Amino acid sequence: MSRDNAKGFYVDMCGGVPTLFRDGKPFPGAAYMTYLEKYARYEDFARAGYRLFSFPALCAGKWISATKGLRPFGNGIFDGGSAPDFSGFDASVRRILDACPEAYLLPRVNLSAPDRWLREHPDQTDGAGERESLFSQLWLQNAEYMLRELIAHVKRSNYRDRIAGYHLAGGNTEEWFHFDMNAGASPAAEAGFAAFLRNEHPDLRFDGLPDLSLLNGEGPLHGSAYLAAYLEYASEAVARAAAHLARAAKDAAGDGVVIGVFGGYALEVPSPLYGTHALRTLLTCDAIDFICSPNSYLGLRDPDADWTEMYAADSVRLHGKLCMQECDIRTHLTKPLGDRAPEYDPGHIMTAPIWHGLPDRKTAIQALRKSFCRQFVRGNGFWWFDMWGGWYDDPVLTAEMRRFREIYAASLLKPERRSVAEIAVFIDETAFRQMTDCETRNAFCGQRAALGRIGAPYDMYDISDFSAVYRRYRGVILCTGIMTGGAAAAI
């Protein structure tokens, strides 16, 4: 069915690649976002031609991860309890529209539970005991309530026509990881796991939560069906929660907006303890229009590494969803959060090398071009994530951003934008459930680094799509962990 007369935003094919559309025409999915809006460069990006902007929308005034000693970026909409307070959300919208009246907005909605809810439901917390469990059905109901209330507010507002969609965020670092980074093992997990076994593995009898310390061993876990089932549940439950919320958002918002989530990080986070190994579940959810991740951190953003997506991106494209990448590229202007805004990091906790800036402008430009070129050749949407603000506060960098946007917009007019790769790589996220933590770390990261240096492009799929696409390619590489003992097999 033709969508030429469709109104609002949606994802459709353009040159053979899933692409953001508005009112029947391809729309450049190139955006800007920062956590610290007082340092935002909205005007600079508006002058550079950008018309898509994201901003943080906190349902609860909580830090984005379970890290202690850090302070939230603002008050939560639902912190008060008596009635939601949308004033901060409205102020963010006004700030962007004042800088760019033609802007369209893609708020990142953090669905963390407020402290009040956590106090009322201490048995629904994660393994660390301080944040909501992503297994909790009570949290899911509350998250859906908060999401629907926010969308209802937007639909009553005078800026409702400026909303392009909603990026749904939750869990640790907003990326749908378990807050304890340990498979969410807690009382809140038990009831759901028992039901999961009855529905998915009726041959296994529920006997409490498994011993996750087995993952710290050196030997293989082959045959540990009970532990493997729990690790499957640890990812499936999270993906199903995200999909449930996406369907709720789509139902509440109606047509003309896009809905997206982080997820499926098997390429970057091989440990199943994080809960992000259920890409297939996200792919089958019709309410999810885009899936995203940051650019790979492989080798601490080694300039010689291939900064891929963190998920099997060509499976995402195959299922008609937009790959929307977070380009959180450090520059020579990047400073630690504790230096930039000590009110959020008074103890200077965030000082690891990954938060360091680049040595000079030339190196920064090379990094930005490297990131952009990856998104351009793969047909990804993307946003420049100016995390603490000021990372791109340089007229030379602004000029680069303008060129990036112009090149990207021009590419949408080309009749053919599909990959020309003749090599397909397949990864099996289910294999990680049968490996120790040591094995998972070694199973694929080294292979991915090598793939980036083979001198030829490759496409990356989940193994479930093998039969649908393998005949298109001259070479196939299987990265399945168990079958190959952590090595790749070529056929």
N, C-alpha and C positions, 0 to 999 in steps of 0.2 A: 504494500500500500504506500502510495506517495505521501511524503510529509511536506511537500512544497508549500502548502498553505498553513502549516502548523505555526502556532504562536508561542512566544516565549522561548525558553531554553530547553534543549534536548540534545541527545547524542545520536548521530547518524553517520553513515559512511560518506567520506569525501576522498576521492582518489584512492579508494580501496582501504582507507584507514578510518576507524571510529574517531569522530571529530565533534567538537562542540558546535552547535548551531543555535542561531537565534532568528526567529521569524522566517524560517525557510532558507536562510543563508549561513554559510560557514562563518563562525565567529572566532577570532584569534583567542585561543585559550591560554593567554599569557597574562599573568597576574602579579600582584605585589602584596606582601603581608609583613607585618612586624608584630611582636608581642608588646613592645613598649611604644604605645601610640604617641606619647609626648615627643619621641624622637623620630616619628614617622617622616618619610619623604614622599608623601602622597602627591604634593604639587610637582615634584621633579618627575615622578613617573607619569603623571597626567600630561605634562609637557612632552614627555617622550612617547606619547601616543597610547599609553596603557588605559584600558577602559574596564578592566576586571580587577577587583580588589577584594582581599579577604581580611578578616580581623577576628580576634579571639572573643568568643561569647561564652562566658563562664556561668554554668548553672549553679556552681558552688564556688565560694572563695577558697579554693585549694590550689596548692602548687601542682604543676603538671605531672609530677611523679611522686613517689613515696619517699623521696629523699628528705631527710630532716634538716632543719636549719635554714630552709629557703622559704620565702614568703610569696604569697599569690600575687598575681599581677593586678588584681582588683577584687571588688566585692562580687559575690555570686548573686544571680538573679533571684534564687530561691533560698537565700540564707535566712531571711527574716521569718518565714513560716506563716505569717498571717496572710500575706499576699505577695505575689512576685513583684520585684522591683526592676522594671525594664529601662530605667533612666540611663544606666551605663550603656546598654545596648543601643538605645536611641542616640546617645551622644556619639558613639563610635560611627554610627551611620551618618549623622550630621557632619562629623569631622571630614569624612571621606567625600561626601557630596558637596561640601563647601569647597573642597580642593579640586573636585572634578564633578561638576553637575551631570555629566554624561556617564558617570560610573555605574557599573553593575556590581552587585555585592554577592560574595560567597562566604558567609560567616562560618567560622569553624566553631561548632557547638560542642563544648566540653560537657559531657553528661555525668560528671562526678556527683556523688551524693553529698548534700550539705552535712555539716557536723550534727545538726539537729537530728537528721535521719539516722546517722550512724549511732548516736546515743540511744535512739529509740529501738534500734535493731542490732545490738552488739553481736548477735549470733549470725548475722548476714555479712560479716566482714571477711576480708581476704586473709590469707595465711599469716600476714604480718599483723593483722588485728586492728589496723588503723584506717583502712580504706575499704570501700564496698567490694564484695566478692562479685566477680563477673559471672559466677554461677548462680547468683541469687535471683530468684524469680521476683521477689519483693523489690529488689533494686531495679530490675528490668521494668516492672510496672511503674515505679516512680520515675524512671528515666523517660519512659514513654509519656507519662503525664507532663513532665517538664517540657519535653520536646513539643508536644501538641499545644501547650499553653504559649510557648514562644512563637510558634508558627501562627497561632490565632491572633496574637498581638501584632505580628507583622502584617497579617491580612487586614487588620483594622487600621493600619497606619497609612500616612500619606506617601510613604516611600515603597509601598508593596510592589510596585511595578519595577523597582530597581533591584529586586532580589533575583539573582540568577539561580540560586540553589543553596544547599546546605551540606557542609562537610561535617559528618558526624564523628566525634572523637570521644575516646574513653580509655580507661585503663592507664597503665604506666606510660608516661611521656606522650599521652594522648593517642598512642598507636595500637591500642587494644592488646597490650601485654598484661598478663597478670601482675598486680602491683608487687607481689613478693618475688616475681621472676622465678618462681619455684612451683609452677603448675597449679597455683592457687589452693594448695592443700590446706583444708580447713573444714570445720563442721558444716559450713555452707555448701561444700562440694559433695557431701556424702549422699544426700537424698537424690540429687541430680544424677550422680554416678550410678546409684542403684537402678534408677529408671532407665538410664542409658544402657546398662547391661541387659535389662529385660527386653529392651526394644532392638538393640543392635547386636548383642552377643548373648543370646539366651542360653548358650552352652556354658557360660561362666556364672558362677554363683557369687553374689555380692558378699564380700568378707571385709568390709571397711576399706580404707584407702591403702594403696600399696606402699611399700618401702621405697621412697624415691632415692635413698642413699645408694641403691644399686647402680644408679647412673654415674656415680663417682668412681666406680671400679674400672679396671683395665680390660677385663674380659668382655666378650660379646654378650648381649642379652637375648640372643636368638632363643626362641621358645618360651620367653617370659610373657605369655599371652595376657595375663591379668594386668601387669604393668603397662604393656603396650595398649591395652584397652583404655586404661586411665589416661595415658598420654594422648590417645585419640580424642577422648572426651574433653581433655583440657583445652584442645584447640577447637573442636567442633562446637562446644557450648559457647565459646566466645564468638565464633563466626555466626552462629545462629542468633545470638543476641544482637549482633551488629545488623544482620539481615532483618531481624524483627523490627528494629528501630528504623531501618531504611524504609520498610513497608509502611510503618506508622507515619513517617515524615512525608512519604509520597501521598498517602491517603489524606493527610491533613492539608498539605500544600496544594494538591491538585496538579493539573498539567501545567507545563511551562516552566518548571524548575528541575534542576538536576540534583541528584543525591549521590554522595560518595563517601568512602571510608578508606582508612589505612588497612593493610592486611596482606597475608600470604607471604611473609618475609622468609621463606625457606632458603633463598639464596644467600641471605645476609645473616640470618639468625637460625642456624641449624638446630640449636637446642630446642626440643619440644617442650621444655619447661616454661617457655615464654607464652605459649598458647596461640601461636600465629601460623600453624600449619594446617589450615583448612581453606585454602584458596578455592577449591572446587565448590565449596558451599557458597562462597560469595559470588562465584561465576554463575550459579544457577538462580540467583535472586534477581528477578526482573526489576525490582525497585532500585537496585544499585546501578547507577549510570557510569561512575568512574571509580577506579581503584588507584591508590597512590602510595608512595613511599618517598623518603629522601633519596638523593643520589647515594650510591654505595659509599660507605666509609672504608672500603677495603684499603688496608695499608695506611690508615689515617689520611685518606684522600691522597695517596701516592700519585704524583703527577704522571707517572708512567702506567698507572693502573687504568682499567676500563671501568668508568663510573656508571655501572649498570643500574637498572631498576633492582629493587630488592626482592621482587616476585617474578614469576614466570610470565613476563609481559606479553609474549606472543599468544599465550593462552587467553589472556585478558582481551586482546584484540580479536582473537578468533571468536570469542563469545560476544562481540559487538559492544564492548565497554571501552571507554576512554582511559588510557594511561595518563594520569595527571601527576607530574613529578614535583616534589619539593626540592628546590635548588637553594639550599641553605649554604651558599658558598662564602667562605670567609675571604676577607680582603685585607689589605694593609691597614685599614681603618678599624678592624675588628678588635675589640678590647674585651677582657673578661667581664662577666656580668657584675662582679663585685666592684670593679673599677667604674664601669659605665653607670650602674644604678645600684649602689650599695644598699639601698633600702630593700631590695629583693634578695640580696645575697650578702648580708652583713658579715658573715664569717668567711667570705671568700672561699666557698666550697668548690665552686665550679672553676677549677684551675687546671684540669687535665689538658694534655696537649691538643685534644680534639677541639678545644675552645680557643686555641691560639690563633692570632691573625697571621697573614702572610707577610713576608719581609718587605715587599715594595709594591708599587703600583703595577709595574710590568708583570710581575708574577701573578698579581690579582687578575689582571686582564686575561692572561693565559688561562687561569682557572675558570673564569666566567665563560670564555669562549669554548673551552673544553666541555663544560656543562651544557651550554646552549646547543652546541653542535650535536651532542647526543640526543637531545630532545627533538631537534629539527629533523635529523635523518630518520628517527624512529616514528615521527608523527605524534609525539606526546604533547599534551598540554602541560603547563608548568607554572609555578609561581616562584618569584625571587623572594626568599624568606630572610628578611632583614631582622634577624631574631631580636637583638637588643637595640636596634635602631642605629643609624649612622654608618652602617657597613658600606653603603654605596653613595655616601655624601661626598661626591667628587664629580665635577663637570665632565671629566674624561670618562668616568664610568657611566654617567648618565647618557653620554653620547653612544657608548657601547650598547646600553640598554635600548636606546631608540633603534639602532641598527638591527638588533636582535628581533625586535617586535616587527619591524618593516619586512625583514627577510621571512619571518614566520608567516605574516599575513599574506605575502606574495605567494608563498608555497601552497596556500589553500586554493589557489586558482589553477593549479596543475592537475591535469586529468589522471595522473598516476603517481601515487605517493607510497606504494607498498614497498616492503623490503625486497632487496635483490639478493639476499643471502642464499647460498646454496648448501649451507650446513645448518642442521637442526640439532639442538641440544635438548635433551629431556631429563627432567629431574623428578624424582619420586619423593614427595614430602612424607609419605607414609613410612618410608624406610627408616627415617630418623627415630621412629618409635622402637626400633629393634637394636639401637646402638647406645653405647655409653656416651657420657658427655664428652669425653676425650675423643671418641670416634667421630661424633657429629662435628666437632670443631675441625677435624682433619678431612672430613669426607668430601667437602665441596669447595671451601674457600680457596684452597690452593689451586684446584682445577679451574675455578673462575678466573683467577689471576692469569693462569696460563692461556686460557681461551682468549683473553684480551690481547694477547701478544702473538696470535697465530698468523696475523697478517691478512685475515679474511673475515668478513662479517658473518655472524651466526644469529639464528633466531632461538629463543628460549621458550620451551613449553613445559607444562606439567605432563607427566607420563600418561595421564588419562586421555590426552588428546592425540596420542601416538597414531592410532589407526586412521584418524581423520586427516592427518597432514603429512605423514612421513614420505609418501610418494612424490611430494613436491620437490624433494631435496636430493642432491647427489651424494651427500654425506650425512650420517646420523651418529651422534654421540650420546650414549646413555650414561647418566650420572645417577645411579640408583643406590649407592651406598652399600647395601648388603650384598647384592648380587656380585658386585665387583670388589668387595672388600675395601670400599672407600675410594676406589679408582674409577676412572672413566673407561668405558668400553666403546669402541667405534665399530660400526658395521657399514 
